[in-house]
Amino acid sequence: MTLPDSIARLLGQQLSGYRIAASFRADIGKDERFKDQWVVAGHTGLALVEDDTVQLLPWPELGAISCHRYVGSGCMTSGTGTDTRLIARFSAARMADAQNFAQVANRIRTGEMPATAEHQPEALPDVQAETDRSDRDGPPSGNILVRLFQLMPDSKWWRLPIVVLALAGGGIAAVASPYLAGQFLFDEVLDTEGLHSGRLGLAIGLILLSRLAEAALRITWGWTNASLIHDLEIRLKRTAFAAIQRLPMRFFTDRHTGELMARLEQDASDIALLFHIILPSSIHGALFLAGSLIAMLTLDWQLALAVILPFPILFTLLHRIVPEVNSLYERTFRAEADLRTVTSDSLTGIRVVRAFGRQQRERARFAQPNRTAARLGLRADVMLGTLRPPMELVTELVLVGVWAAGAWMIAHEQVTLGLLITFAGYLGRFFQPVGEIVITIGDWAQVSTAAHRLLRLVDAGDATRQPRGEMTAARLPGHVVLEQVGFAYEPGQPVLQDVNLTVGPGEIVGLTGPTGAGKSTVLNLIAGLYTADEGRVLLDGVDMHDLPPRALEGWIGVVLQETHLFLGSVADNIAYTRPDASRVDIVAAAQAANAHDFIVELPDGYETQLGPGGHALSGGQRQRLAIARALLLDPPILLMDEATANVDSDTEQQIQQAIERIAHGRTVVVIAHRLSTLRTADRLYFMEDGRVVENGTHEELMDCGGSYRRLVERQRAALETIGVGE
């Protein structure tokens, strides 16, 4: 949340020199009434702003910042036990932002993240963009370079020695050039008393040969390395995407699409930069440094020692700047990920945006992370830009000093002109990789953070639970049992509590109850999308927790209330569950789902291309395609989440007929509220507040006179009011 200018000015007036790093808006005041209270993290401590009052809590007086969730609200505290100190209260809607702010505040408190040096109210970073959300995944295991080399395609390993040898050969040829163009040419060829006096052709030939060898080896390196990097980038993206596919559904509940897309696309490209530029530059630079230093020490050790004296100062400067640059690039990535998320969210909902005329609001949403990313990137570039001039100044001063000392030594006949030219040549070669180090600092910071993020993602996918049992190849009868199941999407907020439910083979079981009762969560557990926190979900007597991740492929079909259709033709979407299905099977599935008639009326029939989400189709048409997709799979177990919701009566009748047709001989669990659907079920479970409170047939539950009967009577009354029969 952006800090208002008025709050920033108030902080500047009452806390002189206070540097702001992040802020959080709490919406419950000290009097426990709804009102804004700002919590600001700065270099000296937390600043609490309520009305016109500012209270500073210095970091030395604060313990770890943590957030606590209550019913409908939460609080932020410092310390533990008897040292606990209340910082702010807020509504439940502010919990995610509070947790993100607490992470940033703790990193500033411990010195892990420096506070910003200046405050720009219009571009103060949103906590969500500034926070390293991936920290909770932990660091990647093993050495980063070793892990990346292990991801290299096995068939391409033979190219790696060629790259290294070409780089090494090019470095050796480059180191030979100063000697040939200096001491050899002036002292041994042009000097009348030299060993090769008068053999100018030999000198020119050797100089040209060394330059040609260097160029040829660098070209060889470039060709081979480019091919290797291309294959590595493909492998990285494939590995990361496969890891995402293995991750449990819980992983996606608090991750934005933009963040995952950035990891998959940008991080893989950034890591490829490591092998394309950084490593070659490092190897090449190391050869230049070592070769040039040895040559200079051999030529004149006193001059060589004078040359390397300033370098401890330069490397100390690098050591201080690199961590800050790393932090800036990581925060820039977060802001860019938020930018992608806002863009994706806005474009996906463009119909709603246009319908309500909220284009200006969406532009404002886009501007915030866009400004943040630009500002953080600028700070990193400025920091690197301020580093290079001092290094170049040192280089120039050293060169001037060498030439001045060399001129004096020539005048006193202590060295020859050829030796001085050779020494100056090696000095230039020595400083060249130092300049490259400055250039690659930003690249290395960017690659390092990208590698950490991508490898954490791969590790998270590899750490997905391993099954303890195996699924037999025989077709499942379809017996589903939930035994005392408890589940929560967020800790401390149970969605299901002590749920017991049984679905026999070939039965149609209906789940009904008020919104938020946990019906869809039950379907998610049966589908294997989530794992129960308590109790067991049994499939034909086997605990689903013991089954391999791919064991349920082909056994369970799902039709959701919100149907997702993929880019492609109508036929492709129906065949999504069985890509090898014949056109005859696809048409048969569409006919069984009452979808064939409207499909053949489309411009290109089954080959009609659907846009994102299939928005060109009506809700009922999309729903029938989803039923056809599930039917083509021919699963023994079918899960349907309010498949007839939000459609007209005629469409409902068509969908209902399709459901009855495909339910024959299958185990079906359907969420529904309409009487027409509930009456066809063999057994009904009525859920409230995450529990099963009633179960039985339609007639049995009506006779009980409980919650189910009241639901039915309310629905009947509503239908009678509008003059519609059951």
N, C-alpha and C positions, 0 to 999 in steps of 0.2 A: 504494500500500500504506500503510495507516494506521500511524503510528509508535506503538509500544507505550508505555504510560504509564511503564514502568520505564526505557526509553531516554530519554524526555523528561526524567524526573527526574534521571537521570545527567548529561545535558547541562546541566541547570540547576545542578547541584552543581559540575561541573568547568569550565564555561564561563559565568561569571556574565554575565547580560544578553544571552546569545546568542538571537537571534530566528530562529525556524525558519520556512522558507518551503515546503520540499518534502523528501521523503525517498524513498530507494530501498533495498530489501532485496536485498543480494547473498547468494548461497548457497554460495560457496566462499571459505574463509578463506585467510590468508597461508600456512598450512601445506599448501595445496592439497587440504584435506579438506572434505567437505560440512559447512558450518556457517554460521549466519547472521552477516552483517556488515552494519551499517547505514551508508549514506552519506547525510548530511544537508546540505542547502544552507541557509545562513543569511546574515545581513547582513554578516558579516565573512569568511566563507569556507566551505569544506567541512569538515564534522566526520566523521571516520571512527570508528565505534564497533564494537569487537570484544571480546567478553567484558565486562570492566569497564574497559576502556581506551578513552580518548577522545583522538584526535589531531586537532588543528585545522590545516588547510592554508589560510592566508590567501589571499584573492583575488589580491593583487598578485604572489604567487609562482606563480600558476597560469596556464597558457595555456588555449586552447580545449579544452573537455571533449568527448571523442569516444568512440565505442564500436566495438569490432572483433570480428568474428565468426570463430570457429574451428570445428573439427569438434566438435560437442557442447557447446561452451562459448563464452565470450566474455570480454572484459575492457574496463574503462573506464580511459581514460588522459587525461592533461593534457599539452598542448604537442605539439610535433612534432620529428622528428629526434633530435639528441643531447639535447634538452631534454625528451624524453618522460618522463612520470612515471606509474607505475602507481597507480591509485586503488583498483580492486576487480576481483575475478574473479567470474564467475557462470555458471550453466548456460545452455544455449541457450534454455530455456523463459523465462528472465528478460530476453531480449534486447529485446523490445518495450518493457517498462517501463524498461529501462536507457536506451534511446534517448530516450524521453519525458522522463526525469529529466535527461538531458544537455542537452536543449533548454531546460528550465526553468533549470538551473544556468548555462548560458551567458548567458541573458537577465538573470539576477541579476548575474552577474560583470561584464557590460558596462553595467549600470545601466538596461537597457531595462525590466526588471520589478523593482519594489521588493520587498524582503523583507517578510513580514508583521510587524506590530508586536506581535502577541501569539500565544501558542501555546495551542490548546485540543485536548488529546490526543484527546478523543472525536469531534472534528470536523475533525481535520487533513485537508486536501484530498488525495485520491488524485492522484498525479502525472498519471494519464491524464485526470482531469477538469480539472486545472489547466493542462495544456499546450495551447498553441495549435497544434493539429495542422494547421490550415489554413495556417500560416505557410509550409509547404513548397510551397504552391501559388503563392506570390508575391502581391504586391499586385495589385489589379485595374488594368487599363490605363485611362488617361484620368481626367478629373475625374468624381467620383461623381455630382454633380448633373446634369451634362451627360449622363452615361450613363443615368441614371434617366429624364430627360426624353425621351431617344431611345426608351425602351421604352414611352412613352405611346402608346395607340392613335391611329393617324393620323386616324380619323374623329372623335375627340374634341378635337382641337387647338383648334377654334373656341371651346370652353368656357373655355380658359385665359385669354384676354384678358378675358372677362367676370368671372372670379374676381379677376384683378388690378385691374381697374377698380372693381369693387365694394368691394374692400378699400381701394383708394386713396380712393374717394369717401367711404366710411365714416370713414376717418382724417381727411379734411378736415373733414367735418361734426362729428366729435368735437373737433377742435382749435378749431372756431368756438364751441363751447358755453361755455367759460370766459369769453370776451370778452362774449358776450351776457348771461350771468348775472352778470357782474361790472361792468366799466367801463361798458358800454352801459346796463345797468339803473340803476346807482347814480349815475353821473356825467352821463349824458345824458338819462335819463328822470325819475328821482326828484329830481334836482337842479333847482331852479326856474330856474337859469340855463343848464341843459343845452340841447343842440341839439334834442333831442326831448322837452322837458319836458312832463310830463303825459300822454304817449302810452304809458300802461301796457299797453294792449291790444296795441300794436305789439310791445313788448318780450316780452310773454308769448307772443304768436303766433310770433315769430322763434325764441324758445327752444324751443317745442314743435315747430316745423318742423324745426329742426336735429336734435332728438332723434328725430323720426319718420324723417327722411332717413337718419340713422345706422342706425336699426333696420331700415329697409327694405333698405338696401344690405347689411347684415350677413345678413339673411334670404336675399337673392339670392345672396350668396356661399355661404351654407351649403347651399342646394339644389344649386347648380351644382357646388360642390366635392365634395359627397357622391357625386354621380353620377360625377364624374371619378375620384375615389379608388377607388370600387368597380370601375370598369373597369380601372384601373391595377393593382389587386391581382390581378385575374383574369389580366391580361397577364403580371405578374411570375411568378405561379405556373406559368402555361403555359410561359413561357420557361425557367424553372429546370427544370421537369420534362423539357422537350425536351432541355435541355443534359445532364441526367443520362442520358437515353436514348442520347446520342451518345458518352458517355464510354467509354473502353476498359475491358475487364474488370479490368485491373490496378488501376484506381482503386478498385474495390470490395473488393479483397483486405484492405485495412487500414482501411476505413471501417466504422463501425457503422451499422446501420439507423437508430438513434435520431438520430445526427448528421445524416444526410441528410434524415430527416423533419423535423427542426427547421429545417434550412435552407429546405426547401420550404414549410413551413407557417408557422412562427413568424417567420422573417426577412421573408417577403413582407408579413405583417401589420404587422410593425414598420416596414418601409419606407413602407407606406401611411400610418403615423402621421406621417411627415415632411411629407407633402403635406396631411394633414388638420389637423394642429395646429402643427407646428414652423414650417414656412414661412409660413403665414398669420400666426402670432404674431410671427414675425420681421419680416415686411413691415409689419404693423400697428404693431409696436413701433418700427420704424425711422421710420415716419411720425410717430408720437407724439413720439419723441425729437427728431427734427429740427424738427418744427413747434413743439413746446413750447419748445425751446431758443431758436429764432429769436424767438418771441414774448416770452420772458423777457428776452432781450438787448435787444429793442426797448423793452420797458417800463422796465427798469432794469438796465443792464449790470453795475453793481456788485454788486447782489444776485444776479444770474445767475452771475457768476464765483464768488461765495462758495458757491453751490449745487453747482457742479461740482468744487470742490476735492477732496472726499473720494473721487471716483471712481477716480483712479489706484490708490488703495489697494485698492478693491474689485475692480478688474479684475486686479490682481496676485494677489489671493487666488483669483480664478476661474482664472487661468492655472496656478496651482499645483495646484488641486484637479481640474480637468477631466481631465488625463491619468490620474490615479489612478482616477477614476470610470470612465473608458473601460476601463482594465485590469480593474477589478472586474466590469464588465458582461460583458466577453469571457469571463472565467473562469467567471462564473455561467452563461453559455450553454453552456460545455463541460460543466459539472456537470449541467445540465438535459438535455443531449444524452445523457450517460451514463445519467441516470435513465431516459430514454425507452428506451435500449437494454436496460437491465436489465429494465424492465417488459415490453418486447416479447419478450425472450429467455425470461423466466419464464413468461409467459402462453402462448407458443408451445409450451413444453415442459411444460405443466401436468400432462399425464398422467404424465410421468416424476417430476415433483415429488410428486404424490399417491401414486404407486406406491411410492416409497421414503420417504415421510413426511418430506420435506425442506422443509416449509413454513417452519419456523423459520429455516433457512439462507437461504431466498429473502427472508424479511423482513429479515434482516441485510444481505443484498446490496443491497436496496432502500434501507435506512436510510442507508447510507454516502453515496451521491451526493445523497440527499435532504437530509441534514444539511449537506453541503458547499454545495449550491445555496442553501439557506436562509441559511447563515452569510455567504456572499459577498454575497447580495442585501441582507442586513441591514446589512453594512458599507457598501455603496454608499448605502443609504437614510440611514444615520446620518451619513455624510459630507455628504450633501446637506442633511440636517436641521440640522447644525451650521453650515452656511453661511448659511442664511436669517435666523436671529436677528440676527447682526451687521449684515446689510444693512438689516433692518427698523429696528434701533436707529439706524443712520446716518440713515435716512429720517426717523424721528421727531425726531431732534436737529436736522436741517436745517429741518424744518417749524416746530419751536418757535423756532429762531433767526430764521427769516423773519418769523414773526408778531411776535416781540419787536422785531426791527429795524423792521418795518413800523409797529408801534404807536408807536414812538419817532418815526419819520419823519412819521406823521400828526400827532402832537402838535406837531411843529415845522413843520407845513404844507409838508413836502417832497414828499409824495405824497397822493393822495386815497384814500378808503376803497374806491372802486370799483376803482382800480388795484391795491390790495393784494389784494382778493378775486380779481381776475383773475389776478394773479401766483401766488397760492396755488393757484388752479385749475389753472394750467399746471404748477405744481410737482407737483401730484398726478398730472397726466397724464404728467409726465416720469418720475416714479418708478414708475408702473404697469408700463411695459415692463421696467424693471430687475428688478422682482419676477418678471415672466414669464420673464426670462432664467434666474433661479435655478430656476424650476419646470421649464423645458425643457432644462436642462443634462443631467439624467439621461436625458430622452427622446432628446436628440441623441446622447449617448454610446451608448445602446442602438441607435438607428437607424444610426449611423455604423458600428458593428461589424457589424450585420446586413447593411448594404449592401456592405461589404467582402467578407463571406463569400459572399453571393449572387452578386455580380459576378465573384468568383474562380471560382465554379462555372460561370457562363455562359462565362467566358473559357476555362476548361478544356475545356468542350464544344466551343467554336468552334475550339480549337487541335488537335482531333483530326485525325489525319493526313488529308491530301487525296490522293485517288488520282491516279495518273499515266496510267491507261488507262481504257477503257470496256468494259463487257460487251455482247456482241452479244445481240440479241433471240432468236436461235435457241436451241432447247432443247439443253442441254449433253449430250454423249455420256456424261460422267461419268468421265473419266480423271484419276486423282489420283496425284501424284508428290511425295514428300518427298526433297529433295536435301541431304544433309549438314546436317540440321537440328539446331540447338542451342537450348535454351530454359531459362530459370530464372525462377521466380516471384519469388525474392529474389536480389539480387546476390551472387555468390560461391557459390550453392547450385544448381548445374545439375541440372535434372530430366531433360533430354534431351541426349545428346551424339552428334553425327555419325550421326544416324538417316537411313537410306535405305530408302525404302518405295515400292512401286509397286502401284497398284490399277487394273486395266484396266476398260474399260466393260463393265458387266454382270457383273462378277466379285463373288464373295462371298469376302472376305478376313477371316480371324480373327486377332485379337491376343490373345495369352495370355502368361502369365508370373506371377511372384510379385507380391504386393501392393507398390505403390510403385515398380514398374518403369518407369512413365511412360506406360502404355497410355491412360488417360483424357486425359492431356495431348496425346497424338497426335490424339485425336478433337477436343479443343478447338481445336487448330490447324487441322484440316481444316474445322471448322465456322466458322472465322473469328472465334472468340471472343477469341483471342490472336494476336499476330504473332510469328513466329519471331525470336529474337535473332541466329541464325546460319543460313546456308543459305536455301533457298527451299521454299515450298509451292506447287506448280503445280496449277492446275485447267484441264484441257484445254490445257496449254501456257502458260497465263497466270499470272504470279506473283500470288498473292492479295493481296499488298501493294499491287498496282497497281489493284485493283478498287475501285469506289465502295462506300461502306458498305452501300447497299441492293441491291447487285448480286446478292447470293446469296439474296435473298428468293424463296422458291418453288423453289429449286434443291436445297437440302439439308434433309432431315428428320432429327430427332434424337429418340432414345428413351433416356432416362437411367435409371440404376439406381434413383435416388430420384425418383419421379414427382411433379411438382407439378401439382395441379389448382386452378383458380381458382374464386372464388366465382361461383355461377351454376348453371344446370342441366347435366345430363349432355350434352344436345345442344349447349349453348353451349361446353362444354369440348372436345368433339370438333371443333366448327366453329371453334375458336380460330385455326387456321391458314388457314381459308377462311371468313370471316364471312358471305359471300354464298352459301354452299353450301345446296342444297335439302335438305329432309328425306329425300328419296329417296337423295341422295348420302351423307348422314350415316348412315342405316341401312345402306347398302351397305358403308361403311367399317367400321362396327361388326361387321357379319357377317363381313367378311374378317379382322377381328382377333379373332374368336371371343368378342366381347363382347355381341352382341345378346341372347343367351339370358338372361344375368343382368340385363341392363338392363330387359327387359320384365317381369321379376319384381320390380323395385323399385316402391315405392308409387305413384309417378307416372310410371313408365317413363322415357322420354327427358326428361321435364320435371321429374324429381326434382331438387330443389335440393341441392347439395353444400355442406358447410361448409368452413371454411378447410383447405386441403390435401387435401380429400376423405377425411378420416379415418374417415368412416362406412363406407367401402369397404375390402375386404381389399387386401393388397399386390398379389395377382395381378389383381384387378379393376382397380385403378388402372393397373397396367402395361398391361393390354389396352386401356384407354381411351387411354393414351399412344400405343400402336401405331395405334389407329384415328385418332387425331389426326394422326399422321405420314402415314398412308395417304391420308387425305382430301386432304392437300397434293399427293399424287402427285409426289414429288420424284424426280429422276433419281439422286440420291445419298442413301443412308440410312445413318446412323450409330447404332449401338446399343451402349450401355454396360451389359453384363451384365444384359440384359433378363430373364433367367430366374433371377437370383440370389434367394435367400431366398423361394422359393415351393415348394409341394409338387409331387410328381411329376405328378399329374393336371393341375395348373395349368401346370406346365412344358411338358407335352405339348401343351396347347392353345396356349400362347404360341409354342412351337416350330413348330407347324403354321401359325400366323398369320405367323410370320417367313418360313417357306419359301414361303408363298403370295404375300406382298407383295414378296419378294426377286426374283421373276421379272422379268427385263428391267431391273433396276436395278443400280447399283454399290453394294455393301453392305460396310461395315466394321463388324465386330462384335467386341466384347470378350467373351470367354467362357472358362470353365474346364472346363465339363462336356463329357464326350466326345461326347454326343449332338449338341451344337452344333458342336464342332470338326470332327467328321467330315464335316459338310455343306459345309464351306468349300472353295473352290477352291484356296486357298493360305493358309498359316499363317505368322505372324511371332511368334517367341518372344523376349520382351524381358526383360532383366535390367539393373538399375542404369542405366536410361536409355539403353540401347543395344539394337539388334537383334542377337542372337547366333546365331539360326538362322532359316531360312525355307525353305518348301517345302510340299508336300502332306503330309497326315497320314501316308501310307505312307512318303514319303521321310524325314520326320523320325524316324519310328519306326526305320527302317533305320539312321539315323545313330548311334543310341544315345547321344544327347546329353541336354541338359537337358529337352527336350520329352518324350523317352521316359521319363525318370525321373519327370516329373510325371504322365504317364499311368499308369505302373505304381503309383505311390503311390495314385492315385485308384481304380484297380482293386482294389488291396489293401484300401482302406477300404470299398469297396462289398461285397467278399466277406466282410469281417469282420462286417458287419451283415446279410449274407444278401440283398443286393440285386444284381440283374444290371445290366449296363450299359444 
